[in-house]
């Protein structure tokens, strides 16, 4: 067991890692993969924050995700009423055991067809930002889904810092982070700008998956880096989204708010064939 310390803006977070760690090979993974940010103005930093959707579409998305979560919550916490259930107040009405039952039942991901607004609208917006036509379709899977991230205050609901592309099936894509509630300077998704260009032998990570703070993750976790791990939380306001490369180190988005749950929509995209 070792304690890993990572800086996020002006704060240092700690997490306990139980697995063996090692540095990778002397290569930059993105140099042999499809870099969907290559022709953008933000190719070097690895992310951008941009306006999202027309206000009415955004409102429909937020309300639709609230109803989607509520429909599952009522199966595991039947005493919760629709009047009491809000995204930002999720932690006030859903107990720990009920939350874990919801996660076990859904994985907090749903087929693209269940998105409250047409996925094509988001695909079009991301394509505009990248200058590349993309789809929310992973060529490695038959079922395509979106993720709703629920990070309660003071709870270990966030992934540790990692690169998605340490799982081969997630290479060649691009990610979006869309805040729906409770996302601010104390809770939004952090990343390391420019880290998508780092060689693998500059990053120490767990071998295989990761057991972090007693929770098992499929993707390896960062345990150190020769340049240091200094993360920032980009400010993504309501009805904005962050588009970022999954080759960058990101995660560790612990929620430091006292009384707000952070809920976000997270989707991956690949080049349209």
N, C-alpha and C positions, 0 to 999 in steps of 0.2 A: 504493500500500500504506500502511495506517495501523494503528497499534497502539491497540486499544480496551481500556480498563481498567474493570473492574466489581468492585464490592465484594460479597462474599458473606460474611455474618456479619462476622467480624473479619479476613477475608482479602481480598486484592485479586488477581483473576485477570486475565490479559492474553490477547488473541487478535489475530491479524493478519487484517485484512480488505482484500481486493483490489478491491472494487467501489465504485462511486459511491454516495454516501448523500444522503438528503434528508429533510426533515420532511414530515409528511402534512398533510391538510386539517384545518380547524377543526371537527371533529366527534368525538363519542363513538360509536364503532360500536355499542356495546351498547344505546344508546338507541333504535335502530331495529330491533333484533334480538330474538330470544326469550331473555330472561334467566331461565335455569332456577334461578338462586339467589335470585331476587327476593324470595321469601317466607320465606327462611331467616334464622336468627340470624347467619349469617356472610356475608350479602350484601355488606357494606361491605368486609371484608377479602379476599373473593374465594376463600376456601378454608376447609376444615375437616379435621381428622383425627378419624377415628371407628373404633370396632371394626368388624371385617370379617365373618368367617364363623365358624360353629362349628368348634372345633379340628380335628375329623376332616376336615372339608371343606377347611380350609386346608392340612393336611398332605397331602391327596390332590392339591391344586393344585400345591404345591411339588414333590412327587415327580413328578407328571405333566409339569410343565415341564422338570424335569431329564431325564426320559426323552425328551421331545420334542427337546430340544437334543442329547442324546447320539445320537439316531437320525440326526441330520444330521452331527454331528461325525464319526461313524464312516465317513461317506462321503468326508470330506475329510482325516481323520487316522486312518487305520485301525489305528494302533498303540495308540490310547487304549482302555483297558479300562474296563468298567463299574465295577469296584472303585475305579479311580483318579479317576473323574469326579464332581465335585461342582460345584454352582453357584458357591460362594464360591471354589473352587480352579480355576475354569475357565482362568485365565491360566497356570496351572502346566503344563497338559497340551495346550493348544491354541496352536500357534505363530501368529505374525502372519499369515503367508501362508494358513494353514488357516482362521483367523478370517475373513479377507477373502473366502475362497472360500465360507464358510458364509453370510456376509452377501449375497454376490452371488447365491447359490442361493435364498435364502429372503426376503431383505429383513428378516429377523427378524420377519416377521408371517405369520400363518396364518389360515385361515377360522375363523369363530366355532365351527363344528362340531368343530374340532380341539382346543378348550379341554378340559383334563382333567376339568373339572367342568361341569355344565350352566350355560351363560351366563345362563339364567333366574334362577339363584340370585343372581348379581351384579346383574342388572337389578333384582331385587326389593329388594336391600339399598340400592342407590343411590336407588331410588325412595322408600324409607323416609326416607332422610336429607334428600332434597330436598323431600318432600311433593308430588312430581310424578311421574307414571308415565313412565318412560323405557325405551328399548330401545337395544341396541348395534347399531343399524341406521342407517346414514347414508343419508338420502333421496336423496343425489346419486350413490350407487353401487349397482350390482347385486350386488357381492360385498362381504361385511361381514367384517372381520377384527379380530384383536387383535394387539398388539405385545409382543414380549419384548425389553426393553432390556438389553443386555449392555455394561457399562462397566468395562473392565479398568483396573487401577491404572497410572497414568502414561501412558495411551494416549488419543488424541483420539477417543474413542468417543461423546462427548456432543454434542448440538446446541448451537450458541451461543444466547444469550438471544434470544427471539423471542416473537411472538404467533401462535398457530396460525391465528387468524382473518384473518391477512393473505392466506391462501388461502381464497377465498370458499366453497369446498366444505366447509370445516371450521367455518363459522359456525353459530350457534344451538344449539350443543351444550354438553356438560360433559365433563370429563376425570376419570379416576381414575388414581392412582399407587399400586400395591400392591407393597411391597418383598418380595422372595422370598429374597434373600441379600445380605450385604455392605452393607446400607444403614444408615448412621449419620451422625453429625455431620460426617464427612469426605467423605461421598459422596452423600447423598440429594439429591433433586431440589430445586433452589432456585426461588424466585419472588419477585416484588415485590408485597407486600400492597397492595391498593387500586389497583393500576395498571390494572385493567380499567375504571376510571372516568376514566382520563386521555384527553384529546383527542389526536387523531392529530398535531396540530401541536406537541405537547409531546414527541414521540418522534422521534428521528432513526434512520433505518433504511436498509439497502441498497435500491437500486432493483432490483426483480426479485428473483431469488434471492440467494445469497451464496456467495462463495468465502472460506472462513475456515480459516486455518492449512493452506491447500492442499487443503481438502476442499470439494466443491461441495454446497450444500444448496438445496432447492427453495424453502423459506420464507425471506423476508428476515431479516436479522440486525440486532439493535439495535446502533447505533454511538454512541448518546448519548441524553440526555434532559434537558430543561430543569430537572427536579426532581432530577436525578442518578439513577443506577441502583444502588440499595442492595437487594440480595437477601438473603433468609433461607432457611435450610434447615429447614423444619418437621421436627420429630422424629416420624417415623412408625415405630412399633415393629412387631416381628413380629406378624402377624395384625391389623394395622390398615391403613387405607387413607386416602390423602388425596384428597378430592374438591375439584376446583378448576375455575375458569372458564378456558377457553382464550383469553379476552380479556385475561387478565393476562400480563404479561411473565414468562416462565419459561424454564428451560433453563440451559446453562452448568454442568451438574452434573458437573464434573470430579471424578474419584475420587482423593482424596488418601491413601487407605489404602495401606500398603506391600505388603500381601499378601492382599488380598481383592478379588474381582471383585464389583461391584454388579449384581445381576440384579433386574429389576422387571417386573411386568405392567402394561401401560398400555393402557387402553381408552377409547373415546369413546362418548357416549350422546346421544340426541336424544329430544325429547318423543314419547311414544307417540301415534300418530294417533287 
